[in-house]
Amino acid sequence: MSARKMPLHTRILIGLVLGAVAGLACQQALGTDHPDLRWWVDNVAKPIGQVFLRMIFMIVVPLLVSALILGVADIGDAKKVGRVGVRALAMTVLLSGIAVAIGLTAVNLVKPGIGLDQVQKDRLFELYADKADAQKKVEQAGQAKSVGETLLELIPANPVQEAARALEGGLLPLMVFSLIFGIALSGIAAEKALPVRAFMEGLFEVSQKVIGYAMSIAPYGVFALVFSTTALLGLDALSALGRYAVLVLVALAFHQIVTYSVVLKLIARINPLDFFRRIRTVMLTAFATSSSNATLPEALRSAREDLGLPRDISSFVLTVGATANQNGTALFEGITVLFLAQFFGITLDLGQQITVILLCVLAGVGTAGVPGGSWPMIAIVLTKVGVPPESIGLVLGIDRILDMSRTVLNVTGDLTIATCVTKMEERSGLEYRDAAG
């Protein structure tokens, strides 16, 4: 079979595997600090990977706005929008709560932060603590606003300004604007709404076409991104913090395979294995890009073409979920907070751990869907439970691998919720028609 005839997910997987193998081979042969390896990563691999990512990121705003406006307008009834939103929110809170509970249970059983003597701790800090990056994340956490300010800023005074800074925190206000715009569009006369709907339809289709261009180079972009990560990280840092890293990966895998499967079987009443098979391209894209926002275009396509979900519900749930549903991130944050507490010898009682669960669920909703977006939130939670927030520098060094893995969970969760909400809406419609008949 020629490369062109291979399915996209197969070509992406090949690029991912080859990138990991090549990166590890170069790291082992030359060493992380070798100037030639650094040059190749900085001047060849990273730029190629960034071309792929930027082609996706540059179209996220028009795609998100058009998809959400059309999705809400297609739903039509404001009451139905509210019902879909409540169901999606309930599913988000449920899955995020289960995720954090899994993480905290795993940490309490394994205790990855206990057992290191002071010499080992000092050695870890000397080798892997990225103090400059950690300080930057702590400063971002210090800029966190009060609950009242946060709620007020969800209503944008200038949607264009929020669109300009969408990937740096303006995405939620932009989504609120699109939601209100879509409801208003569905409430005006059809002949007056038609030009606006036609424009949004065209914008959505153009956005999809640009995504098609980006996905055509995805195997090469994925190779470059994974090569950059493995060539500079290697296995040394991962082995130094091995118990913590393995625990995160196992907990993420458990939530992905067990929790989502149970939810899909009980609520959506579909075969989980078939579901995972259908969205494999989405999961590979999420793993390679480490970004829910970058994966959103592929998730929207997969929802329609691979899962057969209606555009109104899938567009609404997935666009909101790319920022608001981060249960993989919530699980990761819970494990990281307790790991660092154990590392510093700080014991958290049951009440404090419940506080961590609640904070991580809320933090998961407020975390930006971009690489590394969870760290300011983790710094905030650490401060609340008395752990030095600068300690995040210890684990920043291996974050890329963990970020790639938790993004898969986040995106799979979005599609799981969209599927479940669709099935619940279908059953509600049947019940209504039966009652009316």
N, C-alpha and C positions, 0 to 999 in steps of 0.2 A: 504494500500500500504506500503511495507517495505521501510526502509530508502534507501536501495541499489537501489530500482526501482524508487525512486523519481527522477525527472529531477534535474540536477546539480543546475540550478538557484533557484529551490525551496529549496534545502538543504542549499545553500548559504544564501538565504533570512531568513530561519529559524535560522541559526547561527548568522546572523546579529541582528535580533530582540531579540533573547535570550541573546546575549552579551550585548546589550544596556539595556535591562530590568535588568539583573543581576548586571551590573555595577552601574546603578542608584540606585538600591536597596541597594547595599553595601555602596555606597557613602552616601545615606540618613541615613542608620542605624549606620554606624561607623564614618563617617566624612572623608574628603579627607586626613587628616594628621594622621589617625590612623595607628600605626606601623604594625599591622597585615595585614591591607589592602595593605599598601605599600609593604610588604614582598610578598604577593601573586601576586601583579601586577609585581614587579621587578623580581621575581624568578620563577614564573609559567606562568602567562598570556603573558608577553612580550616575553619571550624566545619561547613559542609556536607560537606566531604570527610572530616572526622573522624567525623561521624555514621555514614557508610558504613563506614569502617574499624573503628570500635568495635563496630558490630553484628556484624562478622565476628570480631574479636578476642575478644569476650565469649563466643563459643561454641566457640572453638578448643580449650579444655581439655576440656570434656565430649565434643566430637566426637573429639578425638585419643584420649582414654582409651577410649571405647566402640569406636571403629574398630579400635584396636590390640588390645584384649582380644578382641573378636569375631574379628578376623583370625587371631590366633594360635590361639584356641580352635577355629576352623573348620579350620585346618591339622591340628590334633589331635596328630599325632605330633611329639614333641620333636626327634626326629632330622630330620624334614622341616623344622621351624622352623629348625634349625641349618643345613641344606643351603640353604634359601632365603636365610637371613642371610648365609652365606658367599658365595653367588653375587652377592647384592646388594652386599656389601662389595667383592668383587673387581671388579665393574663400576664401583663408585664410585671406587676407587683408580685403575683403568685410565683412566677418563674424566677424572678430575682431573689425573692425570699428563700426559695428552695436552694438556689445556687449558693447564697451566702451561708446558709445553714450547713450545706455539704462542705463548704470550705472550712468553716470553723470546727466542725466535727472532725475533719481530717487533721487539722492542725493540733487539736487537743489529743488525738490518738497518736500521731507520729511525733509531735513535739520537735520539729526540725531546728528550732532555734536554741535547743538545750543540749548541753554536752560538749560545747567548745570551750577550751580553756582560754585564759586571757591572751596568751601568746598567739593562739590561732586567730582570735578575734582581731588582734592588732595587725596580724599578717594580712587578713582579709581586707581590712580597711586600707592598709598600705597599698595593696595591689589593685583593688577593685572599686574603692569608694571614689566616685566622680564628684568631688566636692563642689566644683564650679557649676555643674549641671544641677546638682541637688539644690544649691543655693538659689538658682534661677527658679526651680519649681516651687521652692518655699516662698519666694517673693510673689510668685503668681498666686499661691494659696492665700497669702496675706492680703491680696487685693479682692478677696471674696466679699461679696455684698451681703447685706442682711436679707432675710426672707422677704420683707416688704419691698425692698429695692429690686430684688430678683423678680418678684411677681409683676411689679410695675413695668420693668424693662421687657417683659414678654410682649407688651403692646408697643410696637415700634412707632416712634414719632416720625422717623424717616426710613421707610422700607428700602429705599435705594442705598442708603448708607449701610443698613444691615446686610444687604446683598453684597456690598463691597467687602465686608469683613465677615462673610458667612463662615469661612473655614477657621476663623479666629474667635468664634463665640457668637456670631450674629445669626446662626442658623435657626435657633428656636424662635426668636422674634420674626424672622422671615417666614417661618412655617405658620405662625399665628396669623400673620398678614394674609398669607395664601389661603388659609382656612376660612377667614372672614370673607375674603374676596370671592371664594368659591361658593359660599353660602349665599352671598348677595347676588352672584351671577345666576344661581338657580332660582332666585326669587323675582327676577324681572321678566318682562314679556319676552317670549321666545324670539320674535323678530329683532328685538334690540340686543338680545344676548348672542344671536347668531354670529355677528362679525367677531366678537371677542372670543367665542368658542372656536371659531375657525382659526383665528390667530394662535390660540393656545394649542390647538391640534397640530398646526404646522410647526410650532416651536417644539412640541414634544417629538414629532417625527424627525425633525432636523437633529435634535439632541440624540435620538436613538441612532441616527446615521453616523454622527461623530463618534459615538461609543463603538459602533461597528468598526470604524477606522482604528480606534485605540485597541480594540480586542484583537485586531488582525496582527498587531505587533506584540500582543501579550506574552507569547512564549519567550521572546527575546528579552522583554522587559522583566519578566519573572526571573529568568536566568541571571540577569544583571543584578537585580535586587537581592536575590538569595546568595549569589556569589559575594557581594559586598558584605553581607552580614556574616557569613561563615568564615570568610577570609580574615576578617578583623577580630571576630569573637573566638573562633576555634572551640576547642573542647575544654581548655584550661579553666576559663571562668565558670563554665557550666559545671565542671566537676567540683570546683571549690565550693560552690553553693548548691551542690547536687541534691541534697535532701529536700531543700526548699523548691528547687526547679522541678524535680520529679513529682513532688507532691502537687504543685500547681497543675502540671500537665495531666496527672492521673485524675485529679478532681474535675478538671475541664472535660476530659474524655468521659468520665462517669456521667456528668450532667448532660453531655451531648448524646451519648448512646442510650442511657437509661431514662433520665427524666423526660427528654423530648420524645422518646419512643412511647413511653407510658401516656403522655399527654396526647400525642397524635392518635394513639389507639383508642383511648377512652373518650376524647372530646371530638376529634375529627373523624374517628372511625375509619382510618386508612392504614395501609401497611407501611410502617416506618422505614423498612428497608427500601421499598419502592420510592418513598419520599426522598430519602438520602441519595439514592441513585439519580433521581431526576435533577437534583440541585448540585451535583458534584462540581460543575463548572463554577458555580457561585462560591462554593466552599474553597476551591483552589484559588480563586481570585482574592477572596478574603484573606487567605493565608499569606499570599504573596505580597499584597498591598498593605496589610495591617491597618486597614481603614474601612469602617462601615460606610462612610460617605463615598469613598472611591468604588466600593462594591455595589452601591445602590443601583446604578444603571443596569448592571448585569442581573441583580436581584429582581428588578422590575420586569425585565425581559423574561427571566425564568419563570416568574409567577404567572405570566400570561401564557407563554408558549409551552413550558414544561409541566407546570402544575395545573394549568387551565383555570386559574382563579380570575374572577371578574375584575376589570380594570378599576372600577370605582372603589371597591374595598381594598384591593391590593395596593393601589397607588396611595390611598390614605394611610393604611397601616404601615407600609414599608417606608414611606417618606418620613413619617413621624418617628417610626421605630429606629431609623438610622441614627437618631440622636437620643431618643427617649428610652429605647429598650437596649440596655447594655448589661444584660445579666451575666455574661461572661466576665465583663469588667468588674461587676459587683462581687463575683466569686473570687476573682484575683485580688481585689482590694481587701476582702476579709482575711484571706490567707496571709497577705503581706503584712497587714497591721499586726496580726497575732504573732507572726514569725519575728518581726522586729521587736515586739514587746518581750517575747521569750529571749531573744538575743541579748537584750539589755537587762534581763532579770526582773522585768516588771510583770507582776501577776495580775491578771484581770479576772475579777469575780464574775459570776453569772450575769449580774445586772449590767456590768460594763460590757460583757460580750454581747448581750442583747442590744445595748446601745450601738455597738459596732455593726450589728446586723442592720439596724434601722438606718444608721448613717450611710452604710455601704449601698443599701437599696436606693436611698435618695441620691447618693453620689452617682450611682449608675445612671440615673435619669439625667443628671446634670453634666455628665462627662462628654466632652467633644468626641465625635466619631472620627478622629484622626490619629495617626501614630503617636503614642506617648501621651494622649490626652487625659489619662487617668491619674497621672502623678500629682498634679496640684490638689486633686480631690483626696488622694491618699495622705498628703501632707496635712490637710485639714483634719482628717479623721485621727491621725496620729497625735496631733495637738490636743484633741478632745480627750484622749485617754492617757495623756501624760508621757508619750514617747517622743524623744527629740525628732522633729520633722526632718532635720538634716540627714538622719540615718537612711533615708531613701537612696542616698548616694551609693550605699553598699550593694544594692540590687539593680541599680540602673544599668550596670554593665551587661547584664544578661536579659534586659527587658525585651529586646527585639524578638527573640525566639518566643518568649511568653506572649508578647503582644500579637504576634502572628497567630498564635493558637487561640487566644481568647477572642480575637476578631471573628474567627470561624464560628465560635459559639454565639457571638452577638448576632451575626447575620443569619445563622440557622434559626435562632430564636425569633427573629423578625418574620421569616417565612413560616415558621411553625404557628406563630400567633395569627398571621394573615390567613393561613389555612383553617385554623380553628374558628376564627371569627366568621369566615365565609360559610363554613358548615353550620355554625349556630344561626346565622342569618337565614340560610336556606331552610333549616328546620322551623324557624319562627314563621317564615312565609308559608310553609306547608300547614302549620298549625292554624295560622290565621285563615287561610283559604278553606281548610276543613271546617273551622268554626262558622265561617260565613256561609258555607254550603249547607 
